[in-house]
Amino acid sequence: MAGGMDVHKNKFVEQWATNRENLELAFKFNRRTVPICLFFGVFVPLITYQGITSEFHKQDQMAGRAPRKFL
């Protein structure tokens, strides 16, 4: 092992890491965060699900099969 390679801490990186580890304590629901949470928690998964199932239905139709039911 090489010696004499001291690590110099960057205070900005250390602050970011601390904030990241304690996000659940610092997060607050407000006018800005509610729409973001709804968008990424509801709309993005819903749109992704719709896109994937429609692609499966298109492939089933092209193969001459009945569309599969999901959920």
C-alpha angles and dihedrals in degrees: 000000000000117000133210095045101128117182116233110211118225108220093211093054091046091050091049091049091050092050091047093052093049099041094125090058096048100039116107129185109233140144092289101043100046095066091044091051091047092048097050096032100046115009101043094050091044093051091045091051092048092050094049095046093047089053090052090049091051091051091048091051092049090050093049095246129131113260113266121238118234124198 
